[in-house]
């Protein structure tokens, strides 16, 4: 059986993958990507980001997002939608605009309103705000913080709740929060603040991106502990972008370590009541973001360039 079938038997809601627009013409790729017994959930790795969705002010283009979401609906795969607010992959008109606070708040609401309504009812979850914190737990300086102030996060969640279908899970998503540290504790404090306000800020989940390196990934204990911290604050969690990169050139020892790190991470989610599912950040090495972003590293996915399953694939099915 595929990974999603096993994941559901193990009590998860889904096992999913990110899908990238650049390879949708490859039928070997799409036949795995939209195989619902393997992947019961998909995330567009780029297609729903601001630069593609609103390339000019108040001009919306959903073609890249739709190219992933529509086949996923047809194949009955859940969708995690990604993302409304981030510091990266913003269009030039937005980053060079020199906006006032109220102008940028208006732009933010207009963007969320349009995108949320286009995908109304089509998303199990939305990553409402992505990567807002620095490793030391302070907020990242970017156009949102610098123009609107720290309240931009709460504002984005309120807009998301207003325009998405009731029941849509609203997530804060980040990397480096897969263990207890300054950053994850700051995210937990934010959740506590949001939910304890007189007018609570609607947040349902925290996404642990889980971009790991073989041999130094946080491991079962660390991941289960931080998931428990978020659960105590009242939110669900998911591993939203799991991949385990290795130092190139690859070796069989590294593949064994990678398999262990993948399996431990998945097991941590399975064993945690509040962790709903696992998404890998693409399944095919050829389209992984890793080599471009981390020079000297790669081979981070479950399928090799020639579409054979790696030890990590079988290690995951063993723990599911
Ligand atoms: C990455 C995509 O995979 C790349 O194709 C793109 O060039 C850059 O963004 N954290 C996130 C994702 O939340 O949106 C990023 O995706 C990977 C890191």
Boltz pocket constraint, residues with backbone or C-beta under 6 A from the ligand:
constraints:
  - pocket:
      binder: B
      contacts: [[A, 45], [A, 46], [A, 130], [A, 209], [A, 241], [A, 287], [A, 289]]
      max_distance: 6.0
